[in-house]
Amino acid sequence: MKLTSSQRYILFIALLTVAVGVVTNVATAQMPEWIQPHLWLSWPILGVLVVLFIIVSVRQPHEEAPSPVRPSEPLRIKLEIPERPKEKPKPPIPQPPAPYLAHPYPMQANFTGRTRERCELTEWFTSGECPMFAYVAIGGMGKSALTWAWLQRDLLRLPLLGVAEEARAQPAASVPEVSQPEGVLWWSFYERESTFQKFLDQALTYVSGGRIDPRAIPSIRERMQALYHLLCQRRFLLVLDGVERILRAYARMDAAYRGDEFEKDERGDFRSCTDPNAGTFLRWLASGAMKSKALLTSRLFPRELNGLAGCRRVNLTAFDLGDAVIFFHAQGVKGTRGRDPSCLQTLRLPAAGAALALGPDRAGQADARRHPGGEAIPRAARAQGQGAAPHPGSGLQRAGREEARASEPHLCLPQPDDL
């Protein structure tokens, strides 16, 4: 038991009193006779000293005894916890069967045609054996526009903005009701911070209906396995747009401005995924054990998919000549329908395309002037003289980005083996 300062002073005074009393009793027996009559003064003096000690002890600061804590009373301690910075609210992920369009595609005006390709996608999704379909083409051919149009118009049966007026009457390639998926996820690797790991986390949340929290699975490999097992058990559609952005050829800060020029190597490593987990997951998606299906668009065909029977690769080419005529009409280029095809064919573009071998989404830069006879003369033909047929070697140099020059060779597109 620890004594307080007041208790120590009182104890000291008591011991001092006892000591004085003993000393007095002993001393009185040996004191001279002349002092004995004055001994009665010692007790008042002792009393005065005791009072002084008490006054001094009271006036001095002393510790306060802690109040005893009763067992029935909880110990109340006030803790100051610093406030955490507020996190930005994340957009909610919808629940299937509602589609999750993580990065909506901004459709440009006057989307035209591609009926043959849309029917091809519908046939693959409804009855195709391959779980993966890959559209491969150079930039600007309209891979993303075609895929988005098919998804919105034919699969989800939603109104599609930007369709040319003449193209609205074209036959649709709608997916039958019995073949509708349980959910659709559109993910574009063209967007900022749309990495493979973020795709994995959000896809796992969406496909599981929010029942699985990716943060509770520390291993990326285990998240991949969890997502793959769900895709095997249920029928979903994954649309991965711009897959070249996760390949080594475009793994640079200036990937958006690189175009279609990149360094190649004999082994084809420039087509490999920068993240080995992404390459592994693509191979899993191309296996034949899934109920779900995956649709890819890319400028380059991923090396990890080479030779896999579960991936159906299609090299997207120029759109049909009839669609080209409709597109030029939608762009305000006038001319008789009977004469437009011959005018377009003079450009000698690859396939039966128009001045836009790269599809309708970048073709708005085409220019034309009216010939005195009423025929639309594209700028490539006009370079060698108004109304004169162009030289067989002339054409567009860069898919809608640079004007054609008569002195330059015809448009040279990368061969399928290069992609």
C-alpha positions as CSV (number, residue, x, y, z in Angstrom):
1,M,0.0,0.0,0.0
2,K,1.4,3.3,-1.1
3,L,1.1,6.3,1.4
4,T,0.1,9.7,0.2
5,S,2.2,12.8,1.2
6,S,-0.4,13.8,3.9
7,Q,-0.3,10.3,5.4
8,R,3.5,10.4,5.5
9,Y,3.5,13.8,7.4
10,I,1.0,12.6,10.0
11,L,3.0,9.4,10.6
12,F,6.1,11.5,10.9
13,I,4.5,13.8,13.5
14,A,3.2,10.8,15.5
15,L,6.6,9.2,15.7
16,L,8.2,12.6,16.6
17,T,5.7,13.0,19.4
18,V,6.5,9.5,20.8
19,A,10.2,10.2,20.6
20,V,9.9,13.6,22.4
21,G,7.9,11.9,25.1
22,V,10.4,9.2,25.7
23,V,13.3,11.7,25.7
24,T,11.5,13.9,28.1
25,N,10.8,11.1,30.5
26,V,14.4,10.0,30.5
27,A,15.7,13.5,30.8
28,T,13.5,14.5,33.7
29,A,15.2,12.0,35.9
30,Q,18.6,13.5,35.4
31,M,17.8,17.2,35.0
32,P,18.9,19.8,37.6
33,E,16.4,20.8,40.1
34,W,16.1,24.4,38.8
35,I,14.7,23.2,35.4
36,Q,12.1,20.8,36.8
37,P,9.6,23.6,37.7
38,H,9.6,24.7,34.0
39,L,9.0,21.2,32.4
40,W,5.3,21.8,31.9
41,L,6.3,24.2,29.1
42,S,7.6,21.4,26.9
43,W,4.1,20.0,26.1
44,P,2.6,23.3,24.8
45,I,5.8,23.8,22.7
46,L,5.3,20.3,21.3
47,G,1.7,21.1,20.5
48,V,2.7,24.2,18.6
49,L,5.2,22.3,16.6
50,V,2.6,19.6,15.7
51,V,0.2,22.3,14.5
52,L,2.9,23.9,12.4
53,F,3.7,20.6,10.7
54,I,0.1,20.0,9.9
55,I,-0.3,23.5,8.4
56,V,2.8,23.0,6.3
57,S,1.6,19.6,5.0
58,V,-1.8,20.9,4.1
59,R,-0.5,23.9,2.1
60,Q,2.0,21.9,0.1
61,P,0.8,20.4,-3.2
62,H,0.2,16.7,-3.0
63,E,-0.9,13.8,-5.3
64,E,-4.5,13.0,-5.6
65,A,-5.4,9.5,-4.8
66,P,-6.9,7.7,-7.9
67,S,-10.6,7.0,-7.4
68,P,-11.2,3.3,-7.2
69,V,-12.9,1.7,-10.2
70,R,-15.9,-0.3,-9.4
71,P,-16.1,-3.6,-11.2
72,S,-19.6,-2.8,-12.4
73,E,-18.6,0.5,-14.0
74,P,-17.0,0.3,-17.5
75,L,-13.7,2.1,-17.8
76,R,-14.3,5.1,-20.0
77,I,-11.2,6.2,-21.9
78,K,-11.4,9.0,-24.5
79,L,-9.3,8.3,-27.5
80,E,-8.8,10.7,-30.3
81,I,-8.7,8.8,-33.6
82,P,-7.6,10.8,-36.7
83,E,-10.2,10.9,-39.4
84,R,-9.4,8.9,-42.5
85,P,-9.4,10.8,-45.8
86,K,-12.7,10.3,-47.6
87,E,-12.5,8.0,-50.6
88,K,-14.1,9.0,-53.8
89,P,-17.3,7.1,-54.2
90,K,-17.0,4.3,-56.8
91,P,-19.7,4.0,-59.4
92,P,-22.0,1.1,-58.6
93,I,-21.6,-2.1,-60.7
94,P,-25.0,-3.3,-62.0
95,Q,-26.4,-6.7,-61.2
96,P,-26.8,-9.2,-64.0
97,P,-28.7,-9.5,-66.3
98,A,-28.3,-5.8,-66.7
99,P,-25.3,-5.1,-68.9
100,Y,-22.2,-3.6,-67.4
101,L,-20.7,-1.2,-69.9
102,A,-17.6,0.0,-68.1
103,H,-16.4,2.2,-70.8
104,P,-19.2,3.2,-73.3
105,Y,-18.0,3.7,-76.9
106,P,-18.7,7.2,-78.4
107,M,-20.3,6.2,-81.7
108,Q,-19.6,8.7,-84.5
109,A,-22.2,9.8,-86.9
110,N,-23.4,7.9,-90.0
111,F,-22.4,4.4,-89.0
112,T,-23.1,2.4,-92.1
113,G,-23.6,-1.3,-93.0
114,R,-21.4,-4.1,-91.7
115,T,-24.5,-6.3,-92.0
116,R,-22.4,-9.3,-93.1
117,E,-20.0,-8.9,-90.1
118,R,-22.9,-8.5,-87.7
119,C,-24.5,-11.6,-88.9
120,E,-21.2,-13.3,-88.5
121,L,-21.0,-12.3,-84.9
122,T,-24.6,-13.4,-84.3
123,E,-23.9,-16.8,-85.8
124,W,-20.8,-17.2,-83.7
125,F,-22.5,-16.2,-80.5
126,T,-25.6,-18.4,-81.0
127,S,-24.2,-21.5,-82.5
128,G,-20.5,-21.2,-82.8
129,E,-18.2,-23.8,-81.1
130,C,-15.3,-21.4,-80.4
131,P,-15.6,-19.6,-77.1
132,M,-13.6,-16.7,-78.4
133,F,-13.9,-14.4,-81.4
134,A,-11.2,-11.9,-82.3
135,Y,-11.4,-9.1,-84.8
136,V,-8.0,-8.0,-85.9
137,A,-7.2,-5.0,-88.2
138,I,-5.2,-1.8,-88.3
139,G,-6.4,1.3,-86.4
140,G,-9.4,3.0,-87.9
141,M,-10.9,0.0,-89.7
142,G,-14.0,0.3,-87.4
143,K,-13.4,-2.7,-85.1
144,S,-14.8,-0.9,-82.0
145,A,-17.7,0.7,-83.9
146,L,-18.7,-2.6,-85.4
147,T,-18.6,-4.5,-82.1
148,W,-20.5,-1.7,-80.2
149,A,-23.1,-1.5,-83.0
150,W,-23.7,-5.3,-82.9
151,L,-23.8,-5.3,-79.1
152,Q,-26.3,-2.4,-78.8
153,R,-28.5,-3.1,-81.8
154,D,-28.4,-6.9,-82.3
155,L,-27.7,-8.3,-78.9
156,L,-29.2,-5.9,-76.4
157,R,-31.8,-4.6,-78.9
158,L,-31.2,-1.0,-77.8
159,P,-31.5,2.0,-80.1
160,L,-28.2,2.9,-81.7
161,L,-27.4,6.5,-82.3
162,G,-25.4,7.6,-85.3
163,V,-26.8,5.1,-87.9
164,A,-27.0,6.5,-91.4
165,E,-30.6,7.1,-92.5
166,E,-30.3,4.8,-95.5
167,A,-28.7,2.1,-93.4
168,R,-31.7,1.9,-91.0
169,A,-33.6,-0.2,-93.4
170,Q,-30.9,-2.8,-93.7
171,P,-31.7,-6.3,-92.3
172,A,-30.8,-6.8,-88.7
173,A,-28.8,-9.6,-87.2
174,S,-30.6,-9.8,-83.9
175,V,-29.7,-12.5,-81.4
176,P,-32.8,-14.7,-80.7
177,E,-34.3,-14.5,-77.2
178,V,-33.4,-18.0,-76.4
179,S,-29.7,-17.3,-77.0
180,Q,-29.5,-14.1,-74.8
181,P,-26.7,-14.2,-72.2
182,E,-27.1,-13.9,-68.5
183,G,-25.0,-10.8,-68.5
184,V,-22.7,-8.6,-70.7
185,L,-19.5,-6.9,-69.7
186,W,-17.9,-4.3,-72.1
187,W,-14.4,-3.4,-71.1
188,S,-12.1,-1.1,-73.1
189,F,-8.4,-1.1,-72.6
190,Y,-8.1,2.2,-74.4
191,E,-9.3,4.0,-71.3
192,R,-6.9,5.3,-68.6
193,E,-6.1,3.0,-65.8
194,S,-8.1,0.2,-67.4
195,T,-5.5,-2.4,-66.5
196,F,-5.9,-6.1,-66.5
197,Q,-6.0,-6.2,-62.7
198,K,-8.9,-3.7,-62.6
199,F,-10.7,-5.6,-65.3
200,L,-10.3,-8.8,-63.2
201,D,-11.6,-7.1,-60.0
202,Q,-14.7,-5.5,-61.6
203,A,-15.5,-8.6,-63.8
204,L,-15.4,-10.8,-60.7
205,T,-17.7,-8.5,-58.9
206,Y,-20.1,-8.3,-61.8
207,V,-20.2,-11.9,-62.7
208,S,-20.6,-13.0,-59.1
209,G,-23.5,-10.6,-58.7
210,G,-21.6,-8.7,-55.9
211,R,-21.3,-11.9,-53.7
212,I,-17.5,-12.0,-54.1
213,D,-15.3,-9.2,-52.9
214,P,-12.0,-9.2,-54.9
215,R,-10.2,-7.6,-52.0
216,A,-10.9,-10.7,-49.9
217,I,-8.8,-12.7,-52.4
218,P,-5.2,-11.5,-52.1
219,S,-3.8,-13.6,-54.9
220,I,-4.3,-12.4,-58.5
221,R,-4.1,-16.0,-59.7
222,E,-6.9,-17.1,-57.3
223,R,-9.0,-14.2,-58.6
224,M,-8.5,-15.4,-62.1
225,Q,-9.5,-18.9,-61.1
226,A,-12.6,-17.7,-59.3
227,L,-13.7,-15.6,-62.4
228,Y,-13.0,-18.4,-64.8
229,H,-15.0,-20.9,-62.8
230,L,-18.0,-18.5,-62.8
231,L,-17.7,-18.1,-66.6
232,C,-17.6,-21.9,-67.0
233,Q,-20.8,-22.3,-65.0
234,R,-22.9,-19.4,-66.4
235,R,-23.4,-17.8,-69.8
236,F,-21.9,-14.4,-70.0
237,L,-20.4,-12.3,-72.8
238,L,-17.1,-10.5,-72.3
239,V,-16.2,-7.8,-74.8
240,L,-12.6,-6.8,-74.6
241,D,-11.9,-3.8,-76.8
242,G,-8.4,-2.6,-77.6
243,V,-6.5,-5.6,-76.5
244,E,-3.4,-4.4,-78.2
245,R,-2.9,-1.9,-75.3
246,I,-1.9,-4.8,-73.0
247,L,0.6,-6.1,-75.5
248,R,4.3,-5.2,-75.6
249,A,4.1,-3.3,-78.9
250,Y,1.9,-0.7,-77.3
251,A,3.1,-0.9,-73.7
252,R,4.3,2.7,-73.8
253,M,3.2,6.1,-72.5
254,D,2.6,7.3,-76.1
255,A,0.6,4.2,-77.1
256,A,-2.4,6.4,-78.2
257,Y,-0.2,8.1,-80.8
258,R,1.9,5.2,-82.1
259,G,-0.4,4.3,-85.0
260,D,0.4,1.0,-86.6
261,E,4.2,1.3,-86.7
262,F,6.1,-0.7,-84.2
263,E,9.2,-2.8,-83.8
264,K,8.9,-6.4,-84.7
265,D,11.0,-9.4,-83.7
266,E,11.3,-12.9,-85.2
267,R,9.7,-14.7,-82.2
268,G,6.7,-12.3,-82.2
269,D,7.3,-11.1,-78.7
270,F,5.9,-7.7,-79.6
271,R,2.5,-9.4,-79.7
272,S,2.9,-10.9,-76.2
273,C,1.1,-9.6,-73.1
274,T,3.1,-7.4,-70.8
275,D,1.4,-9.1,-67.8
276,P,1.9,-12.9,-67.9
277,N,-1.4,-13.3,-66.0
278,A,-3.3,-11.5,-68.8
279,G,-1.8,-13.9,-71.3
280,T,-2.7,-16.9,-69.2
281,F,-6.3,-15.6,-68.8
282,L,-6.7,-15.1,-72.5
283,R,-5.7,-18.7,-73.0
284,W,-8.2,-19.8,-70.5
285,L,-10.9,-17.9,-72.3
286,A,-10.1,-19.7,-75.5
287,S,-10.5,-23.1,-73.9
288,G,-13.6,-25.1,-74.8
289,A,-14.9,-25.6,-71.3
290,M,-16.8,-22.3,-70.9
291,K,-20.5,-21.6,-71.2
292,S,-19.5,-17.9,-71.6
293,K,-18.0,-16.4,-74.7
294,A,-15.4,-13.6,-75.2
295,L,-15.2,-11.1,-78.1
296,L,-11.9,-9.3,-78.7
297,T,-10.8,-6.4,-80.9
298,S,-7.2,-5.7,-81.4
299,R,-4.7,-4.2,-83.9
300,L,-2.4,-7.2,-83.1
301,F,-3.3,-10.8,-82.5
302,P,-2.0,-11.8,-79.1
303,R,0.8,-14.3,-79.4
304,E,-0.6,-16.4,-76.5
305,L,-3.6,-17.3,-78.8
306,N,-1.5,-18.6,-81.7
307,G,-2.7,-21.9,-82.9
308,L,-5.5,-22.3,-80.3
309,A,-8.6,-24.0,-81.8
310,G,-10.9,-22.2,-79.4
311,C,-10.2,-18.7,-80.8
312,R,-11.8,-17.7,-84.1
313,R,-9.8,-15.0,-85.7
314,V,-11.2,-12.7,-88.4
315,N,-9.2,-10.0,-90.2
316,L,-11.6,-7.1,-90.6
317,T,-11.4,-5.6,-94.1
318,A,-13.0,-2.8,-96.0
319,F,-16.7,-2.5,-95.9
320,D,-18.9,-3.4,-99.0
321,L,-19.2,-1.1,-102.0
322,G,-22.9,-0.6,-101.5
323,D,-22.3,0.5,-97.9
324,A,-19.7,2.9,-99.1
325,V,-22.2,4.6,-101.4
326,I,-24.7,4.9,-98.5
327,F,-21.9,6.3,-96.3
328,F,-20.9,9.0,-98.9
329,H,-24.5,10.0,-99.3
330,A,-24.8,10.4,-95.5
331,Q,-21.7,12.5,-95.6
332,G,-23.2,14.9,-98.1
333,V,-21.3,13.6,-101.2
334,K,-23.9,13.6,-104.0
335,G,-24.0,11.6,-107.2
336,T,-26.1,9.2,-109.1
337,R,-26.2,5.7,-107.6
338,G,-25.3,4.2,-111.0
339,R,-22.1,6.2,-111.3
340,D,-20.9,6.3,-107.7
341,P,-19.5,2.7,-107.7
342,S,-17.4,3.3,-110.8
343,C,-16.0,6.5,-109.3
344,L,-15.1,4.6,-106.1
345,Q,-13.5,1.8,-107.9
346,T,-11.1,4.1,-109.7
347,L,-9.3,4.6,-106.3
348,R,-8.2,0.9,-106.5
349,L,-8.4,0.4,-102.8
350,P,-8.0,-3.1,-101.2
351,A,-11.1,-5.2,-101.2
352,A,-14.4,-3.7,-102.6
353,G,-14.2,-0.7,-100.4
354,A,-14.7,3.0,-100.7
355,A,-12.3,5.8,-100.1
356,L,-12.4,4.5,-96.6
357,A,-10.8,1.1,-96.4
358,L,-10.7,1.7,-92.7
359,G,-14.4,1.7,-92.1
360,P,-16.9,4.5,-91.5
361,D,-15.7,5.8,-88.2
362,R,-12.8,7.8,-89.6
363,A,-14.0,8.5,-93.1
364,G,-15.4,11.9,-92.5
365,Q,-12.2,13.5,-93.7
366,A,-12.9,12.5,-97.3
367,D,-13.4,15.4,-99.6
368,A,-15.1,15.6,-103.1
369,R,-16.0,18.2,-105.6
370,R,-18.7,18.0,-108.2
371,H,-17.7,17.3,-111.8
372,P,-19.4,19.4,-114.4
373,G,-21.2,16.2,-115.5
374,G,-22.7,15.7,-112.0
375,E,-20.3,12.9,-110.8
376,A,-18.6,13.2,-107.4
377,I,-14.8,13.3,-108.0
378,P,-12.8,12.3,-104.8
379,R,-9.7,14.3,-104.0
380,A,-7.4,11.5,-105.0
381,A,-8.7,11.7,-108.6
382,R,-8.8,15.5,-108.5
383,A,-5.0,15.6,-107.8
384,Q,-4.3,14.6,-111.4
385,G,-6.7,16.9,-113.1
386,Q,-10.4,17.5,-112.5
387,G,-12.5,14.7,-114.0
388,A,-9.5,12.6,-115.1
389,A,-9.1,9.1,-114.0
390,P,-6.3,8.7,-111.4
391,H,-3.2,6.8,-112.1
392,P,-3.5,3.1,-111.2
393,G,-0.9,3.5,-108.4
394,S,-2.5,6.4,-106.6
395,G,-4.6,6.1,-103.5
396,L,-4.8,7.1,-99.8
397,Q,-1.5,6.9,-97.9
398,R,-2.8,6.8,-94.3
399,A,-6.4,5.6,-93.8
400,G,-8.2,8.9,-93.6
401,R,-5.5,10.9,-91.8
402,E,-3.5,12.3,-94.8
403,E,-4.7,13.4,-98.1
404,A,-3.9,11.3,-101.1
405,R,-1.1,12.5,-103.3
406,A,-0.7,11.5,-107.0
407,S,3.0,11.1,-106.6
408,E,2.7,8.5,-103.7
409,P,2.0,4.8,-104.1
410,H,-1.3,3.1,-103.4
411,L,-2.5,2.3,-99.9
412,C,-0.5,-0.5,-98.4
413,L,-2.2,-2.2,-95.6
414,P,-0.4,-4.6,-93.2
415,Q,-0.7,-8.2,-94.3
416,P,-2.6,-10.6,-92.0
417,D,0.6,-12.3,-91.0
418,D,2.0,-9.1,-89.7
419,L,-1.0,-8.7,-87.3
